[in-house]
Structure formats: structure tokens, C-alpha cells
Amino acid sequence: MFTNCPIKLEHFFTATRNTDLATFHPALHQALAQHYEQSSHGRTTQWNHVLELLPKLDNSHYCFDQNSISVTTLAKIDLDSFKYNLKALTPWRKGPWNLLGVRIDSEWQSDWKWRRLQLHITPLQGRRVLDVGTGNGYFLYRMLGDGATSALGIDPNRLFLYQFQAIQNLLPANNAHMLPLCSEHLPPFNYFDSVFSLGVLYHRRAPLNHISELLSFLRPGGELVLETLVVPGTDDTILIPGDRYASMANVWFLPSPIALENMLRRLGLVNVRIVDINQTQICEQRSTEWMPFHSLPQFLHPDNKNMTSEGYPAPRRAIAIGIKPG
Ligand SMILES: C[S@@+](CC[C@H](N)C(=O)[O-])C[C@H]1O[C@@H](n2cnc3c(N)ncnc32)[C@H](O)[C@@H]1O
């Protein structure tokens, strides 16, 4: 089954065969066949080779509830070649990680985002969680570290699948899973206790459809946690960049915080609130040894750090929370 996928998809299907998600297995198989199997990436052979060279452990220890997700082992590992092979999966955008003593200083200090939302969400203890646009899965481990019973991530980015599987290969069996799909490819699960969409809405051409999809994944009474780029303004403010925004070509839609709240309410969520608004600082998103390309410092205006290089308001992110009515 799906032999060209680095992720061991059968683990997800086995782990969920006795849950309500099993009803959706045929639809997920079909979506994977249509959207994953039929497209490829030019670096697949190289990344498959790297994954072969990276260690596979089942006796490691891990800590998911600290800022840097860390994995340790008593097994003897050649750290130089381990680091070299991890580097072959660059860029590492989300982290940080401390893998067997190798510290991956990712482009983003993702733990800062987690800390900003952690205090405001319904505690994850015992909850089934879906993370839409999970990247390499950093937040899946933070969710398990905070007590979630299972954490399913979806993301179409091929490199991130390899990073996730490289980390899974270091860990004992656990309840983090990843499917290489987009949210618009998923069936309406009506199942998850908490659904996260962090940093995805502005990439979508149809942002209202994205929120409707997220709602359809939640069980009645479940909680949506949505983080996205916003701009200052009132309920009649939405920025659609003329071309790039902060050098990103795929940014479509930046509402004001109040417009974002209105979108969530109009689509049926209740108890909607914005719990955090934060302008991204260059110490949170920057180039590192593990992400050597341009980053936020180069995306801002050289003379005014409150503007992007295109002259738009500098990136600021809002976290919105709402409940699907029971
Ligand atoms: C800016 S990154 C955010 C990653 C992570 N959630 C975070 O907050 O750090 C956006 C991620 O969403 C993924 N993505 C983009 N469109 C998506 C879609 N339609 N469904 C699921 N994921 C998507 C991208 O591949 C990328 O990994």
C-alpha cells in the first residue's frame, strides 16, 4: 500500500480501525491514491536514500512537553553522519528539536507559538486532535506532550513528510500520525475534539471554505484553534496583496482580527474569541544553520521594521478559538 510514501500509512489505518474514523478509510484511500500517488517530487530518490541512512530506534526516550522536542538513546550513534544526513533534509522550518544530541535550530521558534496558545485552549488531556497543515509535525508532539490521546497531522509538503518520518524512526511507537493530504481532500469526519489550523488560512484562495472544512472535522462541541496572519483594521478591512506579501507568493487573504471573528461566527462557530495578536519578531523567524535561505529580516522593509518589503503592514498573527455547536 502506497509504497512510494515515506510515511508508514498502514500504522494510521491500523491504529484507527476500531474507531469511528474507520468509516472514512475507503475515502482516505481514494484521496491518497488520487492526490498523493499521482504526483511526484524530483528529490524523492535523494530523500528516500537519506531516510535509509538515518537511524531507526525503538528503545529511545523522549520528552514532548519541553520547548525543544528531545529524543535520547543509549545506542551508539555516529553523530557526525547523523547530523550530516539530517542536514540533507534541509530546510528545517519548524522546531526546535534535540535529536540524540543534535540540536536543530529551525527557522521558526515554534515553541513560542505553542506557548501563546497553550494557556487559552481547552486542555488537550484525553482529546483526539487534528492538526491541519502540520508541517513536519512539531506541534503533533507538543499535543501528545500535553496529554492528547492521538494527534493526526495532514500536510501536502513532501519534504516535511520525510522530516516527520525521520523523527518517527527514532521513537518508540506512538500516537502521532501524518497523512500527505490537503484539508480539501478530507471527508467530513465530525470526529475530532480539537482541530488546529495554524498558519494555513492565508494560503487558501477560498478562506471561508477552509473554515467550513475545519468545522466538518470537529465533533459537535469540539474546539477550533485557528491562527492566521491579520492586518490592523475594522470589520471592513481585508488585505488581498497585489502580488507578494513578505516575499511569499502564495498569500491570498489577510483579514483584520474583527473580520476574522465575524467569519468564524457567520460560519456557525460559537464562543468565538481572539486570544492573542502578536507581531512576529526577527528573533522568532530567522535564517539558521538548518534553514540557510532568506527569512523574516530580509522580508521586512529595510527602513521600517513595521512594514514588509512590499510596503504592507508587517506580519502579525492572531489566534482565534471557537466551538462547534453541540
Ligand atoms: C506556514 S506553514 C505552517 C506550519 C505549522 N502549522 C505552523 O504553524 O508552524 C503552512 C503549512 O500548511 C500546509 N498547507 C498549505 N495548504 C494546505 C492545505 N490546503 N491543507 C493542508 N495543509 C496545507 C503547507 O504545506 C505548510 O506546511
The ligand as an SDF file (V2000), in Angstrom:
LIG
                    3D

 27 29  0  0  0  0  0  0  0  0999 V2000
    3.0690   28.4210    7.1730 C   0  0  0  0  0  0  0  0  0  0  0  0
    3.1150   26.6930    7.2860 S   0  0  0  0  0  0  0  0  0  0  0  0
    2.5060   26.4500    8.9550 C   0  0  0  0  0  0  0  0  0  0  0  0
    3.0290   25.1810    9.5760 C   0  0  0  0  0  0  0  0  0  0  0  0
    2.5890   24.9900   11.0320 C   0  0  0  0  0  0  0  0  0  0  0  0
    1.1660   24.7140   11.1210 N   0  0  0  0  0  0  0  0  0  0  0  0
    2.9410   26.1830   11.8490 C   0  0  0  0  0  0  0  0  0  0  0  0
    2.0310   26.8950   12.2950 O   0  0  0  0  0  0  0  0  0  0  0  0
    4.1210   26.4320   12.0770 O   0  0  0  0  0  0  0  0  0  0  0  0
    1.7200   26.2060    6.3150 C   0  0  0  0  0  0  0  0  0  0  0  0
    1.6330   24.7010    6.1210 C   0  0  0  0  0  0  0  0  0  0  0  0
    0.3340   24.3960    5.6000 O   0  0  0  0  0  0  0  0  0  0  0  0
    0.4870   23.4460    4.5590 C   0  0  0  0  0  0  0  0  0  0  0  0
   -0.6850   23.6210    3.6890 N   0  0  0  0  0  0  0  0  0  0  0  0
   -0.8640   24.5520    2.7170 C   0  0  0  0  0  0  0  0  0  0  0  0
   -2.0860   24.3930    2.1670 N   0  0  0  0  0  0  0  0  0  0  0  0
   -2.6890   23.3610    2.8300 C   0  0  0  0  0  0  0  0  0  0  0  0
   -3.9590   22.7180    2.7120 C   0  0  0  0  0  0  0  0  0  0  0  0
   -4.8290   23.1080    1.8100 N   0  0  0  0  0  0  0  0  0  0  0  0
   -4.2300   21.6940    3.5500 N   0  0  0  0  0  0  0  0  0  0  0  0
   -3.3190   21.2940    4.4700 C   0  0  0  0  0  0  0  0  0  0  0  0
   -2.1010   21.8740    4.6160 N   0  0  0  0  0  0  0  0  0  0  0  0
   -1.7990   22.8800    3.7980 C   0  0  0  0  0  0  0  0  0  0  0  0
    1.8270   23.7810    3.9230 C   0  0  0  0  0  0  0  0  0  0  0  0
    2.3720   22.6730    3.2320 O   0  0  0  0  0  0  0  0  0  0  0  0
    2.6530   24.1780    5.1330 C   0  0  0  0  0  0  0  0  0  0  0  0
    3.3410   23.0940    5.7050 O   0  0  0  0  0  0  0  0  0  0  0  0
  1  2  1  0
  2  3  1  0
  2 10  1  0
  3  4  1  0
  4  5  1  0
  5  6  1  0
  5  7  1  0
  7  8  2  0
  7  9  1  0
 10 11  1  0
 11 12  1  0
 11 26  1  0
 12 13  1  0
 13 14  1  0
 13 24  1  0
 14 15  1  0
 14 23  1  0
 15 16  2  0
 16 17  1  0
 17 18  1  0
 17 23  2  0
 18 19  1  0
 18 20  2  0
 20 21  1  0
 21 22  2  0
 22 23  1  0
 24 25  1  0
 24 26  1  0
 26 27  1  0
M  CHG  2   2   1   9  -1
M  END
$$$$
